[in-house]
Amino acid sequence: MEEVVLWNITEAAKYLSMSVAYLRKQVRLRAVPFFRIGGKAIRFRRSELDAWLGAHSNGGELRYSKK
């Protein structure tokens, strides 16, 4: 059975290599998977973040060229 890893916003931001402020914005926009505990505390499942990262990855290629 897979262990469910839950992170608060600081831990998730560190894992995703983004600032807490930017992750909060993504939560407000509902662009990243999250859930709330008790109506206020935001939590993230590592498995959902991994799936989200995979779906939003560009495969390591540059998206924009400065030509």
PDB file of N, CA, C, O and CB in Angstrom:
ATOM      1  N   MET A   1       0.843  -1.183   0.000  1.00  0.00           N
ATOM      2  CA  MET A   1       0.000   0.000   0.000  1.00  0.00           C
ATOM      3  C   MET A   1       0.887   1.245   0.000  1.00  0.00           C
ATOM      4  O   MET A   1       1.840   1.334   0.774  1.00  0.00           O
ATOM      5  CB  MET A   1      -0.959  -0.001   1.223  1.00  0.00           C
ATOM      6  N   GLU A   2       0.571   2.199  -0.866  1.00  0.00           N
ATOM      7  CA  GLU A   2       1.352   3.421  -0.992  1.00  0.00           C
ATOM      8  C   GLU A   2       1.048   4.373   0.153  1.00  0.00           C
ATOM      9  O   GLU A   2      -0.112   4.594   0.502  1.00  0.00           O
ATOM     10  CB  GLU A   2       1.074   4.099  -2.332  1.00  0.00           C
ATOM     11  N   GLU A   3       2.103   4.934   0.733  1.00  0.00           N
ATOM     12  CA  GLU A   3       1.938   5.902   1.805  1.00  0.00           C
ATOM     13  C   GLU A   3       1.478   7.233   1.220  1.00  0.00           C
ATOM     14  O   GLU A   3       2.066   7.723   0.255  1.00  0.00           O
ATOM     15  CB  GLU A   3       3.255   6.076   2.599  1.00  0.00           C
ATOM     16  N   VAL A   4       0.446   7.810   1.789  1.00  0.00           N
ATOM     17  CA  VAL A   4      -0.060   9.101   1.324  1.00  0.00           C
ATOM     18  C   VAL A   4       0.740  10.196   2.023  1.00  0.00           C
ATOM     19  O   VAL A   4       0.757  10.281   3.251  1.00  0.00           O
ATOM     20  CB  VAL A   4      -1.602   9.253   1.606  1.00  0.00           C
ATOM     21  N   VAL A   5       1.391  11.017   1.236  1.00  0.00           N
ATOM     22  CA  VAL A   5       2.192  12.115   1.774  1.00  0.00           C
ATOM     23  C   VAL A   5       1.398  13.411   1.614  1.00  0.00           C
ATOM     24  O   VAL A   5       1.027  13.793   0.505  1.00  0.00           O
ATOM     25  CB  VAL A   5       3.584  12.212   1.054  1.00  0.00           C
ATOM     26  N   LEU A   6       1.147  14.073   2.731  1.00  0.00           N
ATOM     27  CA  LEU A   6       0.427  15.349   2.729  1.00  0.00           C
ATOM     28  C   LEU A   6       1.387  16.456   3.117  1.00  0.00           C
ATOM     29  O   LEU A   6       2.161  16.318   4.064  1.00  0.00           O
ATOM     30  CB  LEU A   6      -0.790  15.313   3.697  1.00  0.00           C
ATOM     31  N   TRP A   7       1.332  17.558   2.378  1.00  0.00           N
ATOM     32  CA  TRP A   7       2.209  18.689   2.655  1.00  0.00           C
ATOM     33  C   TRP A   7       1.400  19.948   2.868  1.00  0.00           C
ATOM     34  O   TRP A   7       0.325  20.120   2.293  1.00  0.00           O
ATOM     35  CB  TRP A   7       3.208  18.891   1.521  1.00  0.00           C
ATOM     36  N   ASN A   8       1.932  20.832   3.708  1.00  0.00           N
ATOM     37  CA  ASN A   8       1.345  22.160   3.816  1.00  0.00           C
ATOM     38  C   ASN A   8       1.892  23.005   2.665  1.00  0.00           C
ATOM     39  O   ASN A   8       2.677  22.510   1.856  1.00  0.00           O
ATOM     40  CB  ASN A   8       1.659  22.817   5.211  1.00  0.00           C
ATOM     41  N   ILE A   9       1.495  24.244   2.586  1.00  0.00           N
ATOM     42  CA  ILE A   9       1.851  25.058   1.427  1.00  0.00           C
ATOM     43  C   ILE A   9       3.352  25.347   1.342  1.00  0.00           C
ATOM     44  O   ILE A   9       3.899  25.442   0.243  1.00  0.00           O
ATOM     45  CB  ILE A   9       1.087  26.359   1.466  1.00  0.00           C
ATOM     46  N   THR A  10       4.012  25.485   2.477  1.00  0.00           N
ATOM     47  CA  THR A  10       5.455  25.730   2.481  1.00  0.00           C
ATOM     48  C   THR A  10       6.214  24.519   1.943  1.00  0.00           C
ATOM     49  O   THR A  10       7.127  24.664   1.129  1.00  0.00           O
ATOM     50  CB  THR A  10       5.939  26.069   3.901  1.00  0.00           C
ATOM     51  N   GLU A  11       5.837  23.332   2.397  1.00  0.00           N
ATOM     52  CA  GLU A  11       6.491  22.105   1.938  1.00  0.00           C
ATOM     53  C   GLU A  11       6.235  21.864   0.456  1.00  0.00           C
ATOM     54  O   GLU A  11       7.141  21.468  -0.278  1.00  0.00           O
ATOM     55  CB  GLU A  11       6.004  20.905   2.754  1.00  0.00           C
ATOM     56  N   ALA A  12       4.999  22.104   0.016  1.00  0.00           N
ATOM     57  CA  ALA A  12       4.660  21.892  -1.394  1.00  0.00           C
ATOM     58  C   ALA A  12       5.402  22.885  -2.288  1.00  0.00           C
ATOM     59  O   ALA A  12       5.875  22.514  -3.363  1.00  0.00           O
ATOM     60  CB  ALA A  12       3.141  22.022  -1.606  1.00  0.00           C
ATOM     61  N   ALA A  13       5.508  24.135  -1.858  1.00  0.00           N
ATOM     62  CA  ALA A  13       6.221  25.147  -2.642  1.00  0.00           C
ATOM     63  C   ALA A  13       7.690  24.764  -2.788  1.00  0.00           C
ATOM     64  O   ALA A  13       8.269  24.920  -3.863  1.00  0.00           O
ATOM     65  CB  ALA A  13       6.093  26.538  -1.983  1.00  0.00           C
ATOM     66  N   LYS A  14       8.284  24.271  -1.725  1.00  0.00           N
ATOM     67  CA  LYS A  14       9.684  23.841  -1.782  1.00  0.00           C
ATOM     68  C   LYS A  14       9.837  22.674  -2.755  1.00  0.00           C
ATOM     69  O   LYS A  14      10.768  22.652  -3.560  1.00  0.00           O
ATOM     70  CB  LYS A  14      10.192  23.440  -0.374  1.00  0.00           C
ATOM     71  N   TYR A  15       8.932  21.711  -2.683  1.00  0.00           N
ATOM     72  CA  TYR A  15       8.974  20.550  -3.573  1.00  0.00           C
ATOM     73  C   TYR A  15       8.829  20.968  -5.039  1.00  0.00           C
ATOM     74  O   TYR A  15       9.492  20.412  -5.915  1.00  0.00           O
ATOM     75  CB  TYR A  15       7.866  19.553  -3.199  1.00  0.00           C
ATOM     76  N   LEU A  16       7.970  21.939  -5.297  1.00  0.00           N
ATOM     77  CA  LEU A  16       7.715  22.403  -6.660  1.00  0.00           C
ATOM     78  C   LEU A  16       8.710  23.478  -7.122  1.00  0.00           C
ATOM     79  O   LEU A  16       8.649  23.935  -8.263  1.00  0.00           O
ATOM     80  CB  LEU A  16       6.304  22.946  -6.756  1.00  0.00           C
ATOM     81  N   SER A  17       9.605  23.868  -6.251  1.00  0.00           N
ATOM     82  CA  SER A  17      10.605  24.907  -6.545  1.00  0.00           C
ATOM     83  C   SER A  17       9.947  26.221  -6.962  1.00  0.00           C
ATOM     84  O   SER A  17      10.326  26.832  -7.961  1.00  0.00           O
ATOM     85  CB  SER A  17      11.556  24.431  -7.651  1.00  0.00           C
ATOM     86  N   MET A  18       8.960  26.639  -6.182  1.00  0.00           N
ATOM     87  CA  MET A  18       8.308  27.924  -6.434  1.00  0.00           C
ATOM     88  C   MET A  18       8.080  28.614  -5.099  1.00  0.00           C
ATOM     89  O   MET A  18       8.127  27.981  -4.044  1.00  0.00           O
ATOM     90  CB  MET A  18       6.961  27.740  -7.207  1.00  0.00           C
ATOM     91  N   SER A  19       7.838  29.892  -5.153  1.00  0.00           N
ATOM     92  CA  SER A  19       7.606  30.631  -3.918  1.00  0.00           C
ATOM     93  C   SER A  19       6.232  30.293  -3.351  1.00  0.00           C
ATOM     94  O   SER A  19       5.336  29.850  -4.069  1.00  0.00           O
ATOM     95  CB  SER A  19       7.729  32.147  -4.160  1.00  0.00           C
ATOM     96  N   VAL A  20       6.090  30.510  -2.057  1.00  0.00           N
ATOM     97  CA  VAL A  20       4.800  30.283  -1.399  1.00  0.00           C
ATOM     98  C   VAL A  20       3.753  31.224  -1.988  1.00  0.00           C
ATOM     99  O   VAL A  20       2.606  30.827  -2.194  1.00  0.00           O
ATOM    100  CB  VAL A  20       4.915  30.489   0.138  1.00  0.00           C
ATOM    101  N   ALA A  21       4.144  32.468  -2.258  1.00  0.00           N
ATOM    102  CA  ALA A  21       3.199  33.440  -2.822  1.00  0.00           C
ATOM    103  C   ALA A  21       2.680  32.981  -4.183  1.00  0.00           C
ATOM    104  O   ALA A  21       1.488  33.094  -4.470  1.00  0.00           O
ATOM    105  CB  ALA A  21       3.864  34.818  -2.954  1.00  0.00           C
ATOM    106  N   TYR A  22       3.583  32.461  -5.020  1.00  0.00           N
ATOM    107  CA  TYR A  22       3.156  31.995  -6.343  1.00  0.00           C
ATOM    108  C   TYR A  22       2.244  30.775  -6.220  1.00  0.00           C
ATOM    109  O   TYR A  22       1.257  30.661  -6.947  1.00  0.00           O
ATOM    110  CB  TYR A  22       4.382  31.655  -7.217  1.00  0.00           C
ATOM    111  N   LEU A  23       2.570  29.867  -5.305  1.00  0.00           N
ATOM    112  CA  LEU A  23       1.721  28.684  -5.112  1.00  0.00           C
ATOM    113  C   LEU A  23       0.345  29.093  -4.586  1.00  0.00           C
ATOM    114  O   LEU A  23      -0.668  28.524  -4.993  1.00  0.00           O
ATOM    115  CB  LEU A  23       2.391  27.687  -4.136  1.00  0.00           C
ATOM    116  N   ARG A  24       0.304  30.072  -3.688  1.00  0.00           N
ATOM    117  CA  ARG A  24      -1.002  30.573  -3.208  1.00  0.00           C
ATOM    118  C   ARG A  24      -1.831  31.120  -4.380  1.00  0.00           C
ATOM    119  O   ARG A  24      -3.042  30.905  -4.441  1.00  0.00           O
ATOM    120  CB  ARG A  24      -0.801  31.685  -2.128  1.00  0.00           C
ATOM    121  N   LYS A  25      -1.181  31.816  -5.293  1.00  0.00           N
ATOM    122  CA  LYS A  25      -1.874  32.332  -6.468  1.00  0.00           C
ATOM    123  C   LYS A  25      -2.424  31.186  -7.307  1.00  0.00           C
ATOM    124  O   LYS A  25      -3.556  31.257  -7.784  1.00  0.00           O
ATOM    125  CB  LYS A  25      -0.933  33.208  -7.310  1.00  0.00           C
ATOM    126  N   GLN A  26      -1.641  30.141  -7.491  1.00  0.00           N
ATOM    127  CA  GLN A  26      -2.090  28.985  -8.261  1.00  0.00           C
ATOM    128  C   GLN A  26      -3.274  28.298  -7.575  1.00  0.00           C
ATOM    129  O   GLN A  26      -4.170  27.783  -8.244  1.00  0.00           O
ATOM    130  CB  GLN A  26      -0.935  27.989  -8.453  1.00  0.00           C
ATOM    131  N   VAL A  27      -3.273  28.293  -6.249  1.00  0.00           N
ATOM    132  CA  VAL A  27      -4.411  27.745  -5.495  1.00  0.00           C
ATOM    133  C   VAL A  27      -5.646  28.608  -5.738  1.00  0.00           C
ATOM    134  O   VAL A  27      -6.728  28.081  -5.996  1.00  0.00           O
ATOM    135  CB  VAL A  27      -4.088  27.672  -3.969  1.00  0.00           C
ATOM    136  N   ARG A  28      -5.492  29.930  -5.656  1.00  0.00           N
ATOM    137  CA  ARG A  28      -6.640  30.834  -5.903  1.00  0.00           C
ATOM    138  C   ARG A  28      -7.213  30.627  -7.299  1.00  0.00           C
ATOM    139  O   ARG A  28      -8.427  30.687  -7.496  1.00  0.00           O
ATOM    140  CB  ARG A  28      -6.216  32.310  -5.730  1.00  0.00           C
ATOM    141  N   LEU A  29      -6.330  30.382  -8.268  1.00  0.00           N
ATOM    142  CA  LEU A  29      -6.769  30.157  -9.644  1.00  0.00           C
ATOM    143  C   LEU A  29      -7.240  28.723  -9.891  1.00  0.00           C
ATOM    144  O   LEU A  29      -7.719  28.389 -10.974  1.00  0.00           O
ATOM    145  CB  LEU A  29      -5.646  30.490 -10.596  1.00  0.00           C
ATOM    146  N   ARG A  30      -7.094  27.896  -8.874  1.00  0.00           N
ATOM    147  CA  ARG A  30      -7.433  26.458  -8.961  1.00  0.00           C
ATOM    148  C   ARG A  30      -6.651  25.779 -10.086  1.00  0.00           C
ATOM    149  O   ARG A  30      -7.173  24.914 -10.791  1.00  0.00           O
ATOM    150  CB  ARG A  30      -8.955  26.270  -9.191  1.00  0.00           C
ATOM    151  N   ALA A  31      -5.392  26.189 -10.239  1.00  0.00           N
ATOM    152  CA  ALA A  31      -4.541  25.643 -11.295  1.00  0.00           C
ATOM    153  C   ALA A  31      -3.720  24.454 -10.814  1.00  0.00           C
ATOM    154  O   ALA A  31      -3.126  23.747 -11.629  1.00  0.00           O
ATOM    155  CB  ALA A  31      -3.617  26.720 -11.826  1.00  0.00           C
ATOM    156  N   VAL A  32      -3.677  24.226  -9.525  1.00  0.00           N
ATOM    157  CA  VAL A  32      -2.888  23.143  -8.938  1.00  0.00           C
ATOM    158  C   VAL A  32      -3.814  22.335  -8.015  1.00  0.00           C
ATOM    159  O   VAL A  32      -4.690  22.908  -7.367  1.00  0.00           O
ATOM    160  CB  VAL A  32      -1.633  23.708  -8.146  1.00  0.00           C
ATOM    161  N   PRO A  33      -3.626  21.005  -7.953  1.00  0.00           N
ATOM    162  CA  PRO A  33      -4.507  20.197  -7.092  1.00  0.00           C
ATOM    163  C   PRO A  33      -4.216  20.426  -5.609  1.00  0.00           C
ATOM    164  O   PRO A  33      -3.062  20.380  -5.182  1.00  0.00           O
ATOM    165  CB  PRO A  33      -4.353  18.706  -7.425  1.00  0.00           C
ATOM    166  N   PHE A  34      -5.270  20.672  -4.827  1.00  0.00           N
ATOM    167  CA  PHE A  34      -5.146  20.892  -3.386  1.00  0.00           C
ATOM    168  C   PHE A  34      -6.473  20.550  -2.737  1.00  0.00           C
ATOM    169  O   PHE A  34      -7.475  20.334  -3.419  1.00  0.00           O
ATOM    170  CB  PHE A  34      -4.729  22.363  -3.064  1.00  0.00           C
ATOM    171  N   PHE A  35      -6.470  20.504  -1.422  1.00  0.00           N
ATOM    172  CA  PHE A  35      -7.727  20.379  -0.691  1.00  0.00           C
ATOM    173  C   PHE A  35      -7.588  21.132   0.625  1.00  0.00           C
ATOM    174  O   PHE A  35      -6.483  21.466   1.052  1.00  0.00           O
ATOM    175  CB  PHE A  35      -8.099  18.879  -0.445  1.00  0.00           C
ATOM    176  N   ARG A  36      -8.703  21.389   1.246  1.00  0.00           N
ATOM    177  CA  ARG A  36      -8.706  22.141   2.502  1.00  0.00           C
ATOM    178  C   ARG A  36      -9.136  21.234   3.648  1.00  0.00           C
ATOM    179  O   ARG A  36     -10.003  20.372   3.507  1.00  0.00           O
ATOM    180  CB  ARG A  36      -9.641  23.371   2.406  1.00  0.00           C
ATOM    181  N   ILE A  37      -8.495  21.466   4.781  1.00  0.00           N
ATOM    182  CA  ILE A  37      -8.853  20.760   6.012  1.00  0.00           C
ATOM    183  C   ILE A  37      -9.510  21.780   6.933  1.00  0.00           C
ATOM    184  O   ILE A  37      -8.931  22.829   7.215  1.00  0.00           O
ATOM    185  CB  ILE A  37      -7.591  20.087   6.697  1.00  0.00           C
ATOM    186  N   GLY A  38     -10.699  21.480   7.394  1.00  0.00           N
ATOM    187  CA  GLY A  38     -11.391  22.392   8.294  1.00  0.00           C
ATOM    188  C   GLY A  38     -11.783  23.705   7.654  1.00  0.00           C
ATOM    189  O   GLY A  38     -12.008  24.695   8.350  1.00  0.00           O
ATOM    190  N   GLY A  39     -11.868  23.723   6.340  1.00  0.00           N
ATOM    191  CA  GLY A  39     -12.309  24.913   5.645  1.00  0.00           C
ATOM    192  C   GLY A  39     -11.235  25.958   5.402  1.00  0.00           C
ATOM    193  O   GLY A  39     -11.462  26.890   4.630  1.00  0.00           O
ATOM    194  N   LYS A  40     -10.054  25.836   6.044  1.00  0.00           N
ATOM    195  CA  LYS A  40      -9.050  26.875   5.879  1.00  0.00           C
ATOM    196  C   LYS A  40      -7.665  26.325   5.535  1.00  0.00           C
ATOM    197  O   LYS A  40      -7.020  26.824   4.613  1.00  0.00           O
ATOM    198  CB  LYS A  40      -8.968  27.696   7.132  1.00  0.00           C
ATOM    199  N   ALA A  41      -7.206  25.327   6.244  1.00  0.00           N
ATOM    200  CA  ALA A  41      -5.847  24.812   6.045  1.00  0.00           C
ATOM    201  C   ALA A  41      -5.729  24.121   4.685  1.00  0.00           C
ATOM    202  O   ALA A  41      -6.495  23.211   4.369  1.00  0.00           O
ATOM    203  CB  ALA A  41      -5.468  23.829   7.179  1.00  0.00           C
ATOM    204  N   ILE A  42      -4.765  24.565   3.894  1.00  0.00           N
ATOM    205  CA  ILE A  42      -4.542  24.013   2.558  1.00  0.00           C
ATOM    206  C   ILE A  42      -3.531  22.882   2.652  1.00  0.00           C
ATOM    207  O   ILE A  42      -2.491  23.019   3.294  1.00  0.00           O
ATOM    208  CB  ILE A  42      -4.051  25.111   1.569  1.00  0.00           C
ATOM    209  N   ARG A  43      -3.841  21.770   2.011  1.00  0.00           N
ATOM    210  CA  ARG A  43      -2.933  20.624   1.982  1.00  0.00           C
ATOM    211  C   ARG A  43      -2.813  20.108   0.552  1.00  0.00           C
ATOM    212  O   ARG A  43      -3.704  20.286  -0.278  1.00  0.00           O
ATOM    213  CB  ARG A  43      -3.428  19.499   2.932  1.00  0.00           C
ATOM    214  N   PHE A  44      -1.682  19.464   0.298  1.00  0.00           N
ATOM    215  CA  PHE A  44      -1.367  18.930  -1.019  1.00  0.00           C
ATOM    216  C   PHE A  44      -0.933  17.485  -0.874  1.00  0.00           C
ATOM    217  O   PHE A  44      -0.189  17.145   0.045  1.00  0.00           O
ATOM    218  CB  PHE A  44      -0.267  19.768  -1.716  1.00  0.00           C
ATOM    219  N   ARG A  45      -1.397  16.632  -1.780  1.00  0.00           N
ATOM    220  CA  ARG A  45      -0.948  15.240  -1.827  1.00  0.00           C
ATOM    221  C   ARG A  45       0.217  15.154  -2.807  1.00  0.00           C
ATOM    222  O   ARG A  45       0.129  15.649  -3.930  1.00  0.00           O
ATOM    223  CB  ARG A  45      -2.115  14.272  -2.248  1.00  0.00           C
ATOM    224  N   ARG A  46       1.300  14.527  -2.379  1.00  0.00           N
ATOM    225  CA  ARG A  46       2.474  14.416  -3.252  1.00  0.00           C
ATOM    226  C   ARG A  46       2.119  13.718  -4.561  1.00  0.00           C
ATOM    227  O   ARG A  46       2.569  14.135  -5.628  1.00  0.00           O
ATOM    228  CB  ARG A  46       3.603  13.655  -2.540  1.00  0.00           C
ATOM    229  N   SER A  47       1.319  12.660  -4.487  1.00  0.00           N
ATOM    230  CA  SER A  47       0.968  11.917  -5.696  1.00  0.00           C
ATOM    231  C   SER A  47       0.231  12.801  -6.698  1.00  0.00           C
ATOM    232  O   SER A  47       0.454  12.684  -7.903  1.00  0.00           O
ATOM    233  CB  SER A  47       0.109  10.702  -5.340  1.00  0.00           C
ATOM    234  N   GLU A  48      -0.644  13.684  -6.218  1.00  0.00           N
ATOM    235  CA  GLU A  48      -1.377  14.582  -7.112  1.00  0.00           C
ATOM    236  C   GLU A  48      -0.458  15.651  -7.698  1.00  0.00           C
ATOM    237  O   GLU A  48      -0.608  16.035  -8.857  1.00  0.00           O
ATOM    238  CB  GLU A  48      -2.542  15.243  -6.365  1.00  0.00           C
ATOM    239  N   LEU A  49       0.491  16.130  -6.897  1.00  0.00           N
ATOM    240  CA  LEU A  49       1.447  17.116  -7.410  1.00  0.00           C
ATOM    241  C   LEU A  49       2.348  16.486  -8.470  1.00  0.00           C
ATOM    242  O   LEU A  49       2.658  17.118  -9.480  1.00  0.00           O
ATOM    243  CB  LEU A  49       2.299  17.696  -6.261  1.00  0.00           C
ATOM    244  N   ASP A  50       2.767  15.243  -8.239  1.00  0.00           N
ATOM    245  CA  ASP A  50       3.589  14.544  -9.233  1.00  0.00           C
ATOM    246  C   ASP A  50       2.839  14.392 -10.556  1.00  0.00           C
ATOM    247  O   ASP A  50       3.403  14.617 -11.627  1.00  0.00           O
ATOM    248  CB  ASP A  50       4.011  13.161  -8.703  1.00  0.00           C
ATOM    249  N   ALA A  51       1.560  14.006 -10.474  1.00  0.00           N
ATOM    250  CA  ALA A  51       0.742  13.851 -11.684  1.00  0.00           C
ATOM    251  C   ALA A  51       0.555  15.202 -12.372  1.00  0.00           C
ATOM    252  O   ALA A  51       0.613  15.287 -13.598  1.00  0.00           O
ATOM    253  CB  ALA A  51      -0.636  13.230 -11.339  1.00  0.00           C
ATOM    254  N   TRP A  52       0.333  16.250 -11.594  1.00  0.00           N
ATOM    255  CA  TRP A  52       0.167  17.595 -12.140  1.00  0.00           C
ATOM    256  C   TRP A  52       1.441  18.050 -12.839  1.00  0.00           C
ATOM    257  O   TRP A  52       1.385  18.615 -13.931  1.00  0.00           O
ATOM    258  CB  TRP A  52      -0.212  18.586 -11.029  1.00  0.00           C
ATOM    259  N   LEU A  53       2.589  17.805 -12.213  1.00  0.00           N
ATOM    260  CA  LEU A  53       3.864  18.165 -12.830  1.00  0.00           C
ATOM    261  C   LEU A  53       4.060  17.432 -14.148  1.00  0.00           C
ATOM    262  O   LEU A  53       4.502  18.029 -15.131  1.00  0.00           O
ATOM    263  CB  LEU A  53       5.023  17.856 -11.883  1.00  0.00           C
ATOM    264  N   GLY A  54       3.738  16.151 -14.178  1.00  0.00           N
ATOM    265  CA  GLY A  54       3.879  15.366 -15.404  1.00  0.00           C
ATOM    266  C   GLY A  54       2.986  15.875 -16.521  1.00  0.00           C
ATOM    267  O   GLY A  54       3.384  15.890 -17.686  1.00  0.00           O
ATOM    268  N   ALA A  55       1.781  16.290 -16.165  1.00  0.00           N
ATOM    269  CA  ALA A  55       0.835  16.776 -17.166  1.00  0.00           C
ATOM    270  C   ALA A  55       1.206  18.162 -17.680  1.00  0.00           C
ATOM    271  O   ALA A  55       0.815  18.539 -18.785  1.00  0.00           O
ATOM    272  CB  ALA A  55      -0.566  16.803 -16.587  1.00  0.00           C
ATOM    273  N   HIS A  56       1.959  18.923 -16.887  1.00  0.00           N
ATOM    274  CA  HIS A  56       2.314  20.288 -17.268  1.00  0.00           C
ATOM    275  C   HIS A  56       3.784  20.440 -17.617  1.00  0.00           C
ATOM    276  O   HIS A  56       4.312  21.552 -17.644  1.00  0.00           O
ATOM    277  CB  HIS A  56       1.966  21.235 -16.158  1.00  0.00           C
ATOM    278  N   SER A  57       4.429  19.343 -17.880  1.00  0.00           N
ATOM    279  CA  SER A  57       5.846  19.363 -18.237  1.00  0.00           C
ATOM    280  C   SER A  57       6.008  19.537 -19.741  1.00  0.00           C
ATOM    281  O   SER A  57       5.157  19.105 -20.519  1.00  0.00           O
ATOM    282  CB  SER A  57       6.545  18.073 -17.768  1.00  0.00           C
ATOM    283  N   ASN A  58       7.101  20.168 -20.144  1.00  0.00           N
ATOM    284  CA  ASN A  58       7.379  20.316 -21.572  1.00  0.00           C
ATOM    285  C   ASN A  58       8.492  19.359 -22.006  1.00  0.00           C
ATOM    286  O   ASN A  58       9.037  19.501 -23.100  1.00  0.00           O
ATOM    287  CB  ASN A  58       7.769  21.775 -21.898  1.00  0.00           C
ATOM    288  N   GLY A  59       8.829  18.399 -21.166  1.00  0.00           N
ATOM    289  CA  GLY A  59       9.834  17.409 -21.526  1.00  0.00           C
ATOM    290  C   GLY A  59      11.246  17.953 -21.529  1.00  0.00           C
ATOM    291  O   GLY A  59      12.129  17.368 -22.157  1.00  0.00           O
ATOM    292  N   GLY A  60      11.483  19.068 -20.837  1.00  0.00           N
ATOM    293  CA  GLY A  60      12.809  19.644 -20.750  1.00  0.00           C
ATOM    294  C   GLY A  60      13.198  20.503 -21.944  1.00  0.00           C
ATOM    295  O   GLY A  60      14.346  20.935 -22.052  1.00  0.00           O
ATOM    296  N   GLU A  61      12.249  20.751 -22.838  1.00  0.00           N
ATOM    297  CA  GLU A  61      12.533  21.571 -24.017  1.00  0.00           C
ATOM    298  C   GLU A  61      12.168  23.032 -23.731  1.00  0.00           C
ATOM    299  O   GLU A  61      11.269  23.320 -22.941  1.00  0.00           O
ATOM    300  CB  GLU A  61      11.752  21.042 -25.258  1.00  0.00           C
ATOM    301  N   LEU A  62      12.875  23.929 -24.383  1.00  0.00           N
ATOM    302  CA  LEU A  62      12.549  25.347 -24.249  1.00  0.00           C
ATOM    303  C   LEU A  62      11.231  25.629 -24.948  1.00  0.00           C
ATOM    304  O   LEU A  62      11.009  25.178 -26.072  1.00  0.00           O
ATOM    305  CB  LEU A  62      13.676  26.236 -24.830  1.00  0.00           C
ATOM    306  N   ARG A  63      10.371  26.362 -24.295  1.00  0.00           N
ATOM    307  CA  ARG A  63       9.090  26.701 -24.904  1.00  0.00           C
ATOM    308  C   ARG A  63       9.194  27.945 -25.766  1.00  0.00           C
ATOM    309  O   ARG A  63       8.472  28.080 -26.754  1.00  0.00           O
ATOM    310  CB  ARG A  63       8.035  26.902 -23.835  1.00  0.00           C
ATOM    311  N   TYR A  64      10.079  28.847 -25.404  1.00  0.00           N
ATOM    312  CA  TYR A  64      10.180  30.097 -26.134  1.00  0.00           C
ATOM    313  C   TYR A  64      11.604  30.294 -26.612  1.00  0.00           C
ATOM    314  O   TYR A  64      12.562  29.943 -25.923  1.00  0.00           O
ATOM    315  CB  TYR A  64       9.733  31.279 -25.263  1.00  0.00           C
ATOM    316  N   SER A  65      11.726  30.843 -27.765  1.00  0.00           N
ATOM    317  CA  SER A  65      13.041  31.109 -28.352  1.00  0.00           C
ATOM    318  C   SER A  65      13.256  32.612 -28.416  1.00  0.00           C
ATOM    319  O   SER A  65      12.334  33.359 -28.741  1.00  0.00           O
ATOM    320  CB  SER A  65      13.167  30.472 -29.767  1.00  0.00           C
ATOM    321  N   LYS A  66      14.466  33.057 -28.111  1.00  0.00           N
ATOM    322  CA  LYS A  66      14.770  34.482 -28.145  1.00  0.00           C
ATOM    323  C   LYS A  66      15.363  34.865 -29.488  1.00  0.00           C
ATOM    324  O   LYS A  66      16.383  35.553 -29.519  1.00  0.00           O
ATOM    325  CB  LYS A  66      15.728  34.858 -27.014  1.00  0.00           C
ATOM    326  N   LYS A  67      14.781  34.456 -30.577  1.00  0.00           N
ATOM    327  CA  LYS A  67      15.289  34.771 -31.927  1.00  0.00           C
ATOM    328  C   LYS A  67      14.810  36.109 -32.387  1.00  0.00           C
ATOM    329  O   LYS A  67      15.138  36.535 -33.495  1.00  0.00           O
ATOM    330  CB  LYS A  67      14.869  33.713 -32.929  1.00  0.00           C
TER     331      LYS A  67
END
